[in-house]
Structure formats: structure tokens, C-alpha cells
């Protein structure tokens, strides 16, 4: 089945499922990308600094705070979607060198045609598996690695292990940061294990999210910020508290209590992340 348009909505099969591009009725020139019904990205083609999804706003806040405003960064994005964050970094940190690794080649072409990003020789989009991209990258070659990788609504198992986290740590410069979008729900076994796993190689960390998600009351997205140096917890706390979607930051002893006795995940026992509850996703059409 080829591309179909229903009142501007674009529906097209891609390598990992069925993609939909849904226009935002409240913001002309803005679109939501869904894969098999799960929202993946929201992008405003005219204003790349407008960020609609709460977890993307938290990832962007971390990027804003880990280096002086406007300073260019070397960023590796694992997972591309509609390139919301790469567009944001290009707009807020001109001169940044960015590499985007997206496994779905048909999705990349759909976004390139329907939601084109500004030409920038420093922004490279490549069709590749996220872990293979890490393996082929040089030591200490990035300031930031952002992981937002989902097959449908689940993070693939091979991107959840300590061996994977070790590759992330290897390609980060000594003061670099790993930012990860973690989706989970009660009782948060996946999220707790991910924090435990990443902290074995990047021990300074904090977790940002909605209070109800952090307490295990509902399914949602949590943003992990991890490094070999202390993350900007006070600044992140202020940004999270004052955001459109108010959130909390767990660090230090609070993060230790959150993790509890969660096991470190290894390749041999890794599984895909927790599936979302049925019917949780809906987008106006």
C-alpha cells in the first residue's frame, strides 16, 4: 500500500510499521508523527524551538543547561523520528555538529520529503542501527548522546544493557552527557533497572519526570541525565517545576531510593521495555 492522504493527514507504510503525519489544528505548519498509532514526534516547521511533548521539553532543558547558552555541541542522536531535537539544537546552538542514527530508512525519506529540515552540512542523518552506530564511533567523539529509540512503543532490548551503556560512555568525552527517554509504568521495573545499569558506567545522574510517573502511579516518560560529572540538578529542578508540564527531579539519595535493589541489565538477559497500557495513545484527527 502506498501513501494515502486524508484531509492533509499522510499515511504511509515504512520499514518498522505504518507512519502517520497528522497536522496540528492549533499550530499551522506543525505535525505529529505516529508509528503504528504511537506518537513519536511533534515538529513545528516554522519554529523549531517550539516543543510540544513534555519529555522532549525535558531533554531540551538538559541540553540547554549542560553547556553555556549558544555554545555549539557535538551531538549523537540515537533515533530520528521527525528530527525535533536536532532542529532545536541547530536553532539554539548554531554551528553544532550533529549525527542522527535512524534504523528506518523509509521513515527518513518520508520525513525528508514531507517535513524537510533546513540544509545544514553539520547535520547528518544516516540509516543505521543505534548500537551499530555507537560501535563504529570514535572514543570521546561526542559532547552529548541522546537516546530516543522505540520500535513501536518499546525500546529494543539491545539498547538497554550495560554493554550498550558502556559503548555510550566510550564515545562521550570525559565531561559529556547521556540523555535517555525512558517510557515505563507501574511498578517501574524497567526504569529502575535502566538507572542502575547506566550508573555503572556514568555514575552521576538524575531523573526528570512527572511526579505521578515517578511514584509509579501511571505510565509515562522519564528523562535520564547521566555523566561522569555532576549534572546541573538545581537548574533542572527549577526548569522542571516551572515548565508547561511541571515535573520533579530525583538525584542523590532520592534517586538511590528510586533504584532500590534493581538489577543491572546485561545483553544475555535484556528484554524490550515495558509495553504501554492498551488505548493510552490518542491524537486528534
Number of C-alpha atoms within 10 A of each C-alpha: 6 7 12 13 12 9 9 11 15 17 20 18 18 19 12 16 16 15 24 26 25 23 22 18 11 7 10 11 14 21 22 21 21 24 24 15 17 21 21 22 21 25 27 21 18 11 13 20 19 15 19 17 16 21 23 19 21 26 22 19 16 25 24 17 15 18 14 10 11 15 12 18 20 18 25 28 22 25 22 26 25 26 23 23 24 24 21 19 23 22 15 19 18 14 18 20 21 25 21 23 26 23 21 20 14 17 24 22 14 20 17 15 10 12 19 13 17 11 8 12 9 14 19 14 17 16 18 16 15 22 18 12 19 22 14 10 17 11 15 15 16 26 21 24 23 22 24 21 25 22 17 18 20 18 21 15 17 18 21 24 21 22 18 23 23 16 19 27 25 19 22 25 17 15 15 24 30 25 23 23 22 27 24 25 22 16 15 21 16 22 27 22 20 24 27 24 25 29 19 13 19 22 16 18 25 24 24 26 24 21 15 14 22 26 14 15 13 17 20 20 22 24 26 27 28 24 24 19 14 15 20 15 20 11 14 23 17 14 20 23 15 11 13 11 15 15 24 19 24 20 20 11 9 13 17 15 12 19 19 12 11 16 15 19 23 17 14 9 10 16 18 16 22 19 14 16 11 6 8 9 12 10 11 8 11
